Amino acid sequence: MNPTSKTVLNDAQPASPEGPMRPEQARRLQVLCAELMEEYDESLNAAQAEERIEALERLKEERKDRT
């Protein structure tokens, strides 16, 4: 196991903002990162993952508006 990576919680476990990102967050981040050609960071905690998802969704909308 990579010492810098964090465990991803299963969907049934309650998550704290400082805990590992949830599986649905990881899936959404992977999709957004692939679509936008951004680097996926598996070490984000739940709160950081949520912030990154929001930022990537804004970026996706901005790029869509430019086309």
N, C-alpha and C positions, 0 to 999 in steps of 0.2 A: 504494500500500500504506500502511496506517495505521502510523505509526512506533511506536505503543504495542502493536500486535498482534504475536504470535509465530507462527512457522511451525509447522504441525502435521506431525509426522513421518508417513511412510507406515508401514503395519503391519510391513513387512519390516525396517525400520531399528531397530537396537538403541537404546534410549533411556536417557539418564542421568536421574537425578532432577531435575537442574537444567535439563535440556533441555526442549524444547517438549512439550506433552501429546501423547499418541498418539491416532490417530484413534478408536480404540474408547473412549478416555476422553472425547474430545470428544462423541461420539455419546451416551454414557451421561449425561454432564452435561447435554446439551441436553434429553434426555428427562426427567430428574429435575427440572430447572429448570422445564420446561413443566408437568409434573404438579403441582408444588408452588407454582407461580407465583412462582418465585425468579428473580433476575437471573442470566443466563449470562455468565460472564467468560471470554472467549476468550484472555486474556493469561496465564492460569495456566500454570506449568511442570508437568512430569509429577508431581512430588511434591505440589505444591499441588492439582493436579487430583484426585489420589488421596484426599487429605485431604477435599476438598470433596465428592467422591462419597460417602465414608463418612459424612460429616456429614449429607448430604441423605438417604441411605438410613436413617439413624437417625431423622431428622425424619419421614420417610414412615411408618416403623413406629409412631412415637409418635402421629401423627395417626390412623393406622388403629386403634390401640388405644383411642383416645378415642371412636370412633364405635360 
